[in-house]
Amino acid sequence: MQLKIYNSLSGEKEDFKPILDGNVGMYVCGPTVYSNVHMGNVRTFMSFDFIYRTLQHLGYKVRYVRNITDAGHLTDDGDVNNDRFVKQSRLEKLEPMEIVQKYTVDFHKVLQIFNLLPPNIEPTATGHIIEQLELTKLLLDKGYAYESNGSVYFDVRAYNEKGGNYGELSKRNIDELMANTRDLDGQDEKKNPQDFALWKSASPEHIMKWPSPWGEGFPGWHLECTAMSTKYLGEKFDIHGGGMDLKFPHHECEIAQGTACNGTAPVNYWMHANMLTMNGQRMSKSTGNFILPMQLITGENDFFEKPFHPAVVRFNFLQAHYRSVLDISNEAMVASEKGFQRLMEAVKLLSTISPAQSTTNVVFSDGEASQFDLKTWKEKCYDALTDDFNSPILISHLFEAVSFIFKLKDGKEQISAEDHDDLKFTLNAFVFDVLGLQQPEESNSEKLDSTLQVLIELRNQARKAKNFELSDQIRDKLLAEGIELKDGREGTSYVIN
């Protein structure tokens, strides 16, 4: 079971070889907590939750670090007024750290609803200002950065001249980019437009700022991840993940910073989850093609005909490979719900099936041999898991087992006690531990409906046996409780008055 991982840096699937045998250090870029977590965020973090679960299932001891960006996320290095936290705090008339707390709580709440495991360490940018200042000083001392008007920038040209390869992850030719934008040089504090902020000078009215050797300011966005990943995973670690949109410039900058600071590439395997679309179009607030996670769960939206359980949403997401674009639509969600319900039904059903004394390799009276080979099935499932975490192929193999279980129920297959226990254990491990699905709890209304259906069936049996006294008694007692039974051509229904 050699695990293969698609490395965004090489553009190929590679055999996974951890730095420390049996252990994995994994860093995933977390949310910028200035607004509600959106569906695209959920898709990314769910993808890495599945990867985290799979690594653990395969026997690795994983240190999973996922940060919280709560300062310094500029949309443009040249304009401190584009600090998202400051803008949102002004909009909502709250302190920036109130904004941070509000949306961090929302982030945790939503991920818990979708059954994502928490990371081992969840550091924040504001909690690591000292580490970021120290890295900035180190980069200045090594000649990879320069100070300009109280701000400090990483010097991309100096990095490349010293043997670096800025652009290697995103496959961009930086020399060409510099040539095409040379006319912009000198129009701001940077030597080159590709240079990025390590520390930004803050104006007197700027709210989020800290003292530094270069004056009051705040950290640049890219430096925080280098500071935190290095602190908790070391100068070189196994896996760095995030959304496809972070490949450039964020992850490109992380590689440059880490390499410049420590003289070695910081990460062995770069992994990127692809984007989420809705109804075939990019989700965007400006176009109105947008939905929040809770709106999908509650049904309070104009895109979906009904609410969907978080486990159904998770099942839908995992039906696509993490590197593929995933499109959600009403039709896709309804289909996923049916598939999810059939899977859950099979898992329940397997516990009620009594195994036969014989083995699975039997020949039935019609001469047809059993088609389900448990050993081969398990191998195929693990082949999917170890082939770059291929969740859709794993799910397709799970439904082979689902078909087999329903055949067992109908007496069209048999299974030995040993294989029954093995199948039950393995299926539960894949469904609940690896995929992270949950069996939805039955609501009170569903329980009431099930109870009334039992009473209706008992009444029908009494009527067939011409025990009209019992059938009338059931009807009258239900009526006394406000439940009226109505007999029709298609059977008996009920109305709650």
C-alpha positions in Angstrom: 0.0 0.0 0.0 2.5 2.7 -1.2 0.8 6.0 -0.8 1.1 8.3 -3.8 0.5 12.0 -3.6 0.1 14.5 -6.4 2.8 17.1 -5.7 1.8 20.5 -7.1 5.5 21.5 -7.2 6.5 18.7 -9.6 3.1 18.3 -11.3 3.3 14.6 -10.8 2.1 11.8 -8.5 5.0 10.8 -6.2 5.6 8.0 -3.7 5.1 9.5 -0.3 8.2 9.2 1.9 7.8 11.0 5.2 10.8 12.8 6.7 10.3 10.8 10.0 9.2 7.3 9.4 5.6 6.7 10.5 5.0 10.4 11.2 3.5 13.2 9.1 3.8 17.0 9.6 1.0 18.7 7.7 0.2 22.4 7.5 -3.0 23.8 5.9 -3.7 27.4 5.4 -6.7 28.3 7.4 -9.4 30.9 7.1 -9.1 34.7 7.1 -11.7 35.4 9.8 -13.2 38.7 8.7 -16.6 37.2 7.4 -18.6 34.0 7.5 -16.9 30.9 6.2 -18.2 30.2 2.6 -18.9 27.0 0.8 -15.6 27.1 -1.1 -13.7 27.2 2.3 -15.7 24.3 3.6 -14.8 22.3 0.5 -11.1 22.9 0.9 -11.0 22.2 4.7 -13.2 19.1 4.2 -10.8 17.8 1.5 -7.9 18.1 4.0 -10.0 16.6 6.8 -10.4 13.5 4.5 -6.7 13.5 3.8 -6.0 13.8 7.6 -8.4 11.0 8.4 -6.9 8.8 5.7 -3.3 9.3 6.9 -4.4 8.3 10.4 -6.3 5.3 9.1 -3.1 4.2 7.2 -1.2 4.2 10.5 0.6 7.5 10.4 0.9 9.7 13.4 0.0 13.2 12.1 0.7 16.6 13.5 -1.9 18.7 11.7 -1.5 22.5 11.9 -4.1 24.8 10.5 -3.7 28.5 11.1 -6.2 31.4 11.7 -5.4 34.5 9.8 -6.5 37.3 12.1 -4.3 40.2 11.0 -2.3 41.5 8.0 -4.4 40.1 5.2 -4.0 42.9 2.6 -5.7 42.7 -0.7 -3.0 44.9 -2.1 0.5 45.4 -0.5 0.5 49.0 -1.6 -2.7 50.1 0.2 -3.1 49.6 3.9 -6.7 50.8 3.6 -7.4 47.4 2.0 -6.8 45.6 5.3 -9.9 43.4 5.4 -10.2 43.3 9.2 -10.1 47.1 9.5 -12.6 47.5 6.6 -15.0 45.0 8.2 -14.6 46.5 11.7 -15.6 49.9 10.3 -18.5 48.3 8.4 -19.9 46.5 11.5 -18.8 49.2 14.0 -16.8 46.7 16.0 -13.2 46.4 17.2 -11.1 44.3 14.8 -10.6 41.6 17.4 -14.4 41.4 17.9 -14.6 40.7 14.2 -12.0 38.0 14.6 -13.8 36.4 17.5 -17.2 36.5 15.9 -16.1 34.8 12.7 -13.7 32.4 14.3 -16.6 31.1 16.3 -18.7 30.8 13.1 -15.9 29.0 11.4 -15.6 26.4 14.2 -19.3 26.0 14.4 -19.7 25.3 10.7 -16.8 22.8 10.5 -18.1 21.0 13.5 -21.6 20.6 11.8 -19.9 19.0 8.8 -17.9 16.7 11.2 -14.4 18.0 10.5 -11.8 16.9 13.0 -10.0 19.8 14.7 -6.3 20.2 13.9 -3.7 19.3 16.5 -2.6 23.0 16.6 -4.5 26.1 15.5 -2.2 29.1 15.8 -3.1 32.7 15.0 -1.2 35.3 13.2 -1.5 37.8 16.1 -0.2 35.2 18.5 3.1 35.0 16.5 4.1 38.6 15.9 7.5 38.1 17.6 8.3 35.1 15.4 7.4 37.1 12.3 9.6 40.0 13.4 12.5 37.7 14.0 12.1 36.2 10.5 11.9 39.7 9.0 15.2 40.6 10.7 16.8 37.4 9.5 15.8 38.0 5.9 17.2 41.6 6.1 20.5 40.3 7.6 20.8 37.7 4.7 20.1 40.3 2.0 16.8 38.9 0.9 14.8 42.0 2.1 14.9 45.7 2.3 13.3 48.5 4.4 11.4 51.3 2.7 9.5 54.1 4.6 9.0 51.9 7.7 7.9 48.8 5.7 10.0 45.8 4.9 9.7 43.9 1.5 11.0 40.6 0.3 13.4 41.2 -2.6 12.3 38.7 -5.3 15.1 39.7 -7.7 17.8 39.2 -5.0 16.3 35.8 -4.1 16.5 34.6 -7.7 20.0 36.0 -8.1 21.1 34.0 -5.0 19.9 30.8 -6.5 16.2 30.9 -5.7 13.4 30.1 -8.2 10.5 32.4 -7.4 7.7 31.1 -9.6 8.6 27.4 -9.5 5.3 26.4 -7.8 2.9 28.4 -10.1 5.1 27.8 -13.1 5.5 31.6 -13.8 8.5 33.2 -15.4 9.3 36.0 -13.0 11.9 37.6 -15.3 9.2 38.0 -18.0 6.8 39.4 -15.5 9.4 41.9 -14.3 10.2 42.9 -17.9 6.5 43.5 -18.6 6.0 45.7 -15.5 9.3 47.5 -15.4 7.6 50.8 -16.3 5.9 50.6 -12.9 9.1 50.5 -10.9 9.6 53.5 -8.6 5.9 54.3 -8.4 5.7 52.9 -4.8 7.9 51.7 -2.0 8.9 48.5 -3.8 12.0 48.0 -5.9 9.9 45.6 -8.1 6.2 45.0 -8.4 6.7 41.3 -7.6 8.3 42.1 -4.2 5.9 41.4 -1.3 5.5 42.9 2.2 7.0 41.2 5.2 6.1 44.1 7.5 3.9 47.1 6.7 4.1 50.6 8.2 0.9 51.6 9.8 -0.6 55.1 9.8 -1.5 56.7 13.1 -5.2 56.0 12.6 -4.6 52.3 11.7 -6.1 50.2 14.4 -4.2 46.9 14.2 -0.5 47.7 14.8 2.5 46.5 16.8 5.9 48.1 17.6 8.9 47.0 15.5 12.5 48.1 14.7 11.1 49.9 11.7 8.3 51.7 13.5 4.7 50.8 14.3 3.1 48.4 11.8 1.7 45.0 11.1 2.9 41.8 9.4 2.4 41.0 5.8 0.0 38.2 5.0 2.6 35.6 3.6 5.0 35.7 6.5 2.6 34.4 9.1 2.5 30.9 7.6 6.2 30.6 7.4 6.6 31.7 11.0 3.9 29.2 12.3 4.8 26.2 10.1 8.4 26.5 11.0 7.7 26.9 14.8 5.4 23.8 15.0 6.7 21.6 12.2 10.3 22.6 11.7 12.3 24.1 8.9 11.3 21.3 6.6 8.1 19.3 6.8 6.0 16.8 4.8 2.8 18.3 3.5 1.5 21.9 2.9 -2.1 22.2 1.7 -4.6 24.9 0.8 -7.0 26.0 -1.8 -5.9 26.3 -5.5 -6.3 30.1 -5.2 -3.4 30.2 -2.7 -0.8 28.7 -5.1 0.1 32.2 -6.2 1.2 34.4 -4.7 0.8 33.1 -1.1 2.4 29.7 -1.4 5.0 30.9 -3.8 6.0 33.5 -1.2 6.1 30.9 1.5 8.6 28.8 -0.5 10.8 31.8 -1.1 10.7 32.9 2.5 11.4 29.5 3.9 14.2 28.8 1.5 15.8 32.1 2.1 15.6 31.8 5.9 16.8 28.2 6.3 18.7 27.4 3.1 16.3 24.6 2.2 12.9 24.2 0.6 10.4 24.1 3.5 8.0 21.5 2.1 8.3 18.2 0.4 4.7 17.8 -0.9 2.4 20.7 -1.9 -1.3 19.9 -2.2 -4.1 22.1 -3.5 -7.8 21.5 -3.4 -9.8 22.8 -6.4 -12.6 25.3 -6.5 -16.3 24.9 -5.9 -18.9 26.1 -8.4 -22.7 26.2 -8.2 -25.0 25.5 -11.2 -22.0 25.5 -13.5 -20.9 29.0 -12.5 -18.3 30.5 -10.2 -19.9 31.5 -6.8 -19.8 35.2 -6.3 -21.7 37.6 -4.1 -21.7 40.2 -6.8 -23.6 38.0 -9.3 -25.9 36.5 -6.7 -24.7 33.0 -7.4 -23.8 32.5 -3.8 -24.9 30.4 -0.8 -23.6 30.1 2.7 -23.2 26.6 4.4 -26.0 27.1 6.8 -28.4 28.3 4.1 -27.8 25.0 2.3 -28.5 23.0 5.5 -31.6 25.0 6.6 -33.1 25.3 3.1 -33.3 29.1 3.4 -32.1 29.8 -0.1 -33.5 30.2 -3.7 -31.3 27.5 -5.3 -32.3 24.2 -3.7 -35.7 22.7 -3.3 -35.2 21.5 0.3 -32.7 21.5 3.1 -29.9 18.9 3.1 -28.4 17.2 6.1 -24.7 18.1 6.6 -23.7 14.5 6.1 -25.4 14.5 2.7 -23.4 17.7 1.8 -20.2 16.0 2.9 -21.1 12.9 0.9 -21.7 15.0 -2.2 -18.4 16.9 -1.8 -16.4 13.6 -1.4 -17.9 12.2 -4.6 -15.5 14.5 -6.4 -11.7 14.2 -6.2 -10.1 17.0 -4.2 -8.1 18.2 -7.2 -11.3 18.3 -9.4 -13.7 21.3 -9.7 -16.8 20.4 -7.8 -20.2 21.8 -9.0 -23.2 21.7 -6.7 -26.7 21.9 -7.9 -30.2 20.9 -6.8 -30.1 17.8 -9.0 -26.7 16.8 -7.8 -27.7 17.2 -4.1 -30.9 15.2 -4.5 -29.0 12.4 -6.2 -26.4 12.5 -3.5 -29.1 12.3 -0.8 -30.5 9.1 -2.4 -27.1 7.6 -2.6 -26.2 8.5 0.9 -29.5 7.1 2.3 -28.9 3.8 0.5 -25.3 3.6 1.9 -26.6 4.3 5.4 -29.4 1.7 5.0 -26.8 -0.9 3.9 -24.6 -0.2 6.9 -27.6 -0.6 9.3 -28.8 -3.7 7.4 -25.5 -5.5 7.7 -25.7 -5.5 11.5 -29.1 -7.3 11.3 -28.0 -10.1 8.8 -27.1 -13.4 10.3 -24.0 -15.0 8.6 -24.2 -18.4 7.1 -22.1 -21.4 8.3 -20.5 -21.7 4.8 -18.0 -19.4 3.1 -18.7 -16.6 0.6 -17.5 -18.8 -2.3 -20.7 -20.7 -2.8 -22.7 -21.8 -5.8 -26.4 -21.3 -5.7 -29.2 -23.5 -7.0 -29.3 -21.6 -10.3 -25.6 -22.4 -10.8 -24.5 -18.8 -10.4 -21.4 -18.3 -8.2 -20.9 -15.5 -5.6 -19.5 -12.5 -7.3 -18.2 -10.7 -4.2 -14.6 -11.3 -3.1 -14.0 -9.6 0.2 -10.2 -9.7 0.0 -10.2 -8.2 -3.5 -12.7 -5.6 -2.5 -10.6 -4.4 0.4 -7.6 -4.2 -1.8 -9.5 -2.0 -4.3 -10.6 0.3 -1.6 -7.1 0.8 -0.3 -5.8 1.2 -3.8 -8.2 4.2 -4.1 -7.2 5.6 -0.8 -3.5 5.4 -1.5 -3.8 6.7 -5.1 -3.7 10.4 -4.1 -6.7 10.1 -1.7 -9.2 9.2 -4.4 -12.5 9.5 -2.5 -14.9 9.1 -5.6 -13.3 5.7 -6.5 -13.4 4.6 -2.9 -17.1 5.5 -2.7 -17.8 3.6 -6.0 -16.2 0.5 -4.3 -18.3 1.0 -1.2 -21.4 0.7 -3.3 -20.2 -2.7 -4.6 -20.4 -3.8 -1.0 -23.8 -2.1 -0.7 -25.2 -4.2 -3.6 -23.7 -7.3 -2.0 -25.4 -6.5 1.4 -28.8 -6.1 -0.2 -28.3 -9.5 -2.0 -27.5 -11.0 1.4 -30.8 -9.6 2.7 -32.7 -11.2 -0.3 -30.9 -14.5 0.1 -29.1 -14.2 -3.2 -25.7 -14.3 -1.5 -24.2 -15.8 1.6 -21.3 -14.8 3.9 -19.4 -16.6 6.6 -19.3 -15.3 10.2 -15.6 -14.3 9.8 -16.2 -12.4 6.6 -19.3 -10.8 8.0 -17.4 -9.4 10.9 -14.5 -8.3 8.6 -16.9 -6.6 6.1 -18.8 -4.9 8.9 -15.6 -3.6 10.6 -14.0 -2.4 7.3 -17.2 -0.8 5.9 -17.7 1.1 9.2 -14.1 2.3 9.1 -14.3 3.6 5.6 -17.8 5.2 6.0 -17.4 6.8 9.4 -13.7 7.1 10.2 -12.2 7.8 6.8 -15.0 9.6 4.9 -16.3 11.1 8.1 -19.9 10.5 7.4 -22.5 10.4 10.1 -25.8 8.5 10.5 -28.4 11.3 10.8 -30.5 11.1 13.9 -34.1 10.4 13.3 -36.3 13.5 14.1 -39.3 13.3 16.4 -41.6 13.7 13.3 -39.9 10.8 11.6 -40.2 8.7 14.7 -43.9 9.6 15.0 -44.5 8.6 11.4 -42.7 5.3 11.9 -44.8 4.6 15.0 -48.1 5.4 13.2 -47.2 3.2 10.2 -46.7 0.3 12.6 -50.1 1.0 14.2 -51.7 1.2 10.7 -50.1 -2.1 9.7 -51.4 -3.7 12.9 -54.9 -2.4 12.2 -54.8 -3.7 8.6 -53.8 -7.1 9.9 -56.7 -7.1 12.4 -59.1 -6.2 9.6 -57.8 -9.0 7.4 -58.3 -11.4 10.3 -61.8 -9.9 10.7 -60.9 -8.7 14.2 -62.9 -5.5 13.8 -63.1 -4.9 17.5 -59.3 -4.5 17.6 -59.1 -2.5 14.4 -61.8 -0.1 15.6 -60.1 0.2 19.0 -56.8 1.3 17.3 -58.7 3.8 15.1 -60.7 5.3 18.0 -57.7 5.6 20.4 -55.7 7.4 17.8 -58.7 9.7 17.1 -58.9 10.5 20.8 -55.3 11.7 20.5 -56.1 13.9 17.6 -54.9 11.5 14.8 -57.5 10.7 12.2 -57.0 7.6 10.0 -58.4 7.8 6.5 -58.9 4.7 4.4 -58.6 5.0 0.6 -57.9 3.1 -2.6 -54.1 3.6 -2.1 -54.1 2.5 1.5 -54.5 4.2 4.9 -53.2 7.6 5.6 -53.4 9.8 8.7 -54.1 13.5 9.5 -53.1 15.1 12.8 -55.8 17.5 13.9 
